[in-house]
Amino acid sequence: MALVCKIELCQTKGITLTVINKDGKITQTATFDGTDITLTCKGENDTSTITQKTDSITVDCKDFIVNAESITCKSTKDTLHEATGTFTINSTKKATFKSSVDMDVTAATKLNLEATDFVASASNSAKVTALTSTLNGDNKANVTGLELALTGTTNASLKGAMVKVAADTTMNVEGLTTTVKGQLTNIQGSLVKLG
């Protein structure tokens, strides 16, 4: 494979280095024009370009691949990662996402969080709001708190194969109309007052 190599020197356009591969239909060009450094690799169908200015470096290509033992990216101001296709982050070890102030996670349609063990905690308050909310434990579900309030603005239902309600001190059951019904109903106590 024979290559064509050219060096062009110009007092107004700077230096241009060109390597032409006629067999592979590839042209490689490096230009130094006193303002920008531009590296271009042009093939029959695709072209990649690296442009370096005094304040920026721009990479234009079809596929951008970085292979390294470790990678560190820091910005003193804003950082943006945007994909018009699928955005994937994979880690074979621990992954950490941390913000010194607020963090927003938004999905336009569906958000899935999945783990062997899932822990969510807040030092101040936690709130879950949805048109329909479901809390499910295949084996057991616990809801605990120093004070516990369950409220339904229209209806509230508690249902199970067996239901036990217990209070260590005082229990009040009140309603405009109250019905206690069962095939067998026991009312027990050292003192029972009806009416």
C-alpha positions as CSV (number, residue, x, y, z in Angstrom):
1,M,0.0,0.0,0.0
2,A,1.5,3.3,-1.1
3,L,0.6,6.5,0.7
4,V,0.7,10.0,-0.6
5,C,2.1,12.4,2.0
6,K,2.1,16.2,1.7
7,I,3.4,19.0,3.8
8,E,2.1,22.5,3.0
9,L,3.6,25.7,4.6
10,C,1.9,29.0,4.3
11,Q,2.5,32.3,6.1
12,T,-1.3,33.0,6.1
13,K,-2.9,29.5,6.4
14,G,-0.2,27.9,8.6
15,I,0.8,24.2,8.3
16,T,-1.2,21.4,6.7
17,L,-0.1,17.8,6.9
18,T,-1.9,15.4,4.6
19,V,-1.8,11.6,4.3
20,I,-3.8,10.0,1.5
21,N,-4.6,6.3,1.4
22,K,-6.0,5.8,-2.1
23,D,-6.6,2.0,-1.7
24,G,-8.6,2.5,1.5
25,K,-10.1,5.8,0.2
26,I,-9.0,7.6,3.5
27,T,-7.6,11.0,3.8
28,Q,-6.0,12.2,7.1
29,T,-5.3,15.9,7.6
30,A,-3.8,17.9,10.3
31,T,-4.0,21.7,10.1
32,F,-2.4,24.4,12.3
33,D,-3.7,27.8,11.2
34,G,-2.5,29.9,14.2
35,T,-5.9,29.8,15.8
36,D,-7.2,26.2,15.6
37,I,-5.6,22.8,15.5
38,T,-7.8,20.5,13.4
39,L,-7.3,16.7,12.9
40,T,-9.5,15.2,10.3
41,C,-9.9,11.6,9.2
42,K,-12.2,11.3,6.2
43,G,-13.3,8.0,4.7
44,E,-15.6,7.0,1.9
45,N,-18.7,7.1,4.2
46,D,-17.7,8.7,7.5
47,T,-15.6,11.6,8.8
48,S,-14.2,12.3,12.3
49,T,-12.8,15.6,13.4
50,I,-11.0,16.9,16.5
51,T,-10.8,20.7,16.8
52,Q,-8.7,22.4,19.4
53,K,-9.0,26.1,20.3
54,T,-7.4,28.0,23.1
55,D,-10.6,27.5,25.2
56,S,-12.2,24.3,23.9
57,I,-11.7,20.9,22.3
58,T,-14.5,19.5,20.1
59,V,-14.7,15.9,18.9
60,D,-17.1,15.1,16.1
61,C,-17.4,11.4,15.2
62,K,-19.7,8.5,14.7
63,D,-18.4,6.4,17.7
64,F,-16.4,7.8,20.6
65,I,-14.7,5.1,22.7
66,V,-12.4,5.6,25.7
67,N,-10.5,2.6,27.2
68,A,-8.6,3.3,30.4
69,E,-7.7,1.7,33.7
70,S,-9.3,4.7,35.6
71,I,-11.1,7.8,34.3
72,T,-11.7,11.1,36.2
73,C,-13.8,13.9,34.8
74,K,-14.1,17.2,36.7
75,S,-15.8,20.5,35.9
76,T,-15.7,23.6,37.9
77,K,-19.1,24.6,36.5
78,D,-21.9,22.6,34.8
79,T,-21.7,19.1,33.3
80,L,-24.2,17.8,30.8
81,H,-24.5,14.2,29.5
82,E,-27.3,13.9,26.9
83,A,-28.3,11.0,24.6
84,T,-31.1,11.0,22.0
85,G,-31.0,7.2,22.1
86,T,-30.5,4.9,25.1
87,F,-28.4,6.1,28.0
88,T,-26.8,3.2,30.0
89,I,-24.5,3.2,33.1
90,N,-23.1,-0.1,34.2
91,S,-20.9,-0.9,37.2
92,T,-19.6,-4.3,38.3
93,K,-18.9,-2.9,41.8
94,K,-20.5,-0.3,44.0
95,A,-22.1,2.8,42.3
96,T,-22.6,6.1,44.1
97,F,-24.7,9.1,43.1
98,K,-24.3,12.1,45.4
99,S,-25.3,15.7,45.4
100,S,-24.3,18.4,48.0
101,V,-27.8,20.0,47.5
102,D,-30.9,18.8,45.7
103,M,-31.2,15.8,43.3
104,D,-34.0,15.3,40.9
105,V,-34.7,12.0,39.1
106,T,-37.5,12.2,36.5
107,A,-38.9,9.8,34.0
108,A,-41.6,10.9,31.5
109,T,-43.3,7.5,31.6
110,K,-42.1,4.8,34.0
111,L,-39.4,4.7,36.7
112,N,-38.2,1.3,38.0
113,L,-36.0,0.8,41.1
114,E,-35.0,-2.8,41.8
115,A,-32.6,-4.4,44.3
116,T,-32.2,-7.4,46.5
117,D,-32.5,-5.1,49.5
118,F,-34.0,-1.6,49.1
119,V,-33.6,1.1,51.8
120,A,-34.9,4.7,51.5
121,S,-34.4,7.1,54.4
122,A,-34.9,10.8,55.1
123,S,-33.6,12.7,58.1
124,N,-36.6,15.1,58.0
125,S,-39.7,13.9,56.1
126,A,-40.6,11.4,53.4
127,K,-43.6,11.7,51.0
128,V,-45.0,9.4,48.4
129,T,-47.8,10.8,46.2
130,A,-49.6,9.1,43.3
131,L,-53.0,8.7,41.8
132,T,-52.9,5.1,43.0
133,S,-50.4,3.9,45.5
134,T,-49.7,0.3,46.4
135,L,-47.4,-1.1,49.2
136,N,-47.0,-4.8,48.9
137,G,-44.9,-7.4,50.8
138,D,-45.2,-10.9,49.4
139,N,-44.5,-12.3,52.9
140,K,-45.0,-9.4,55.3
141,A,-45.5,-5.7,55.3
142,N,-44.8,-3.5,58.3
143,V,-45.8,0.1,58.8
144,T,-44.5,1.6,62.1
145,G,-44.2,5.0,63.7
146,L,-44.3,6.9,67.0
147,E,-47.7,8.0,65.8
148,L,-49.6,6.3,63.0
149,A,-52.5,7.9,61.1
150,L,-54.4,6.1,58.3
151,T,-57.0,8.3,56.6
152,G,-59.3,7.8,53.7
153,T,-61.3,10.9,52.6
154,T,-64.1,8.7,51.3
155,N,-63.6,5.0,52.4
156,A,-61.0,3.2,54.5
157,S,-60.9,-0.6,54.4
158,L,-58.9,-3.1,56.5
159,K,-59.2,-6.7,55.4
160,G,-57.4,-10.0,56.1
161,A,-58.0,-13.7,56.7
162,M,-57.5,-12.8,60.3
163,V,-57.6,-9.2,61.7
164,K,-56.3,-8.3,65.1
165,V,-56.6,-4.8,66.6
166,A,-54.9,-4.2,70.0
167,A,-54.1,-1.2,72.1
168,D,-51.9,-1.2,75.2
169,T,-54.1,1.4,77.0
170,T,-57.3,2.8,75.4
171,M,-59.1,1.9,72.2
172,N,-61.9,4.0,70.8
173,V,-64.1,2.8,67.9
174,E,-66.5,5.6,66.9
175,G,-68.9,6.2,63.9
176,L,-72.1,7.8,63.0
177,T,-73.4,4.3,62.5
178,T,-71.2,1.4,63.9
179,T,-71.9,-2.2,63.2
180,V,-70.1,-5.2,64.8
181,K,-71.1,-8.4,63.0
182,G,-70.0,-12.0,62.9
183,Q,-71.3,-15.5,62.9
184,L,-69.9,-15.7,66.4
185,T,-69.4,-12.4,68.2
186,N,-67.6,-12.3,71.6
187,I,-67.6,-9.2,73.8
188,Q,-65.4,-9.7,76.9
189,G,-63.9,-7.7,79.7
190,S,-63.8,-7.3,83.4
191,L,-66.2,-4.5,83.0
192,V,-68.5,-4.3,79.9
193,K,-70.7,-1.3,79.4
194,L,-73.3,-1.1,76.6
195,G,-75.4,2.0,76.0
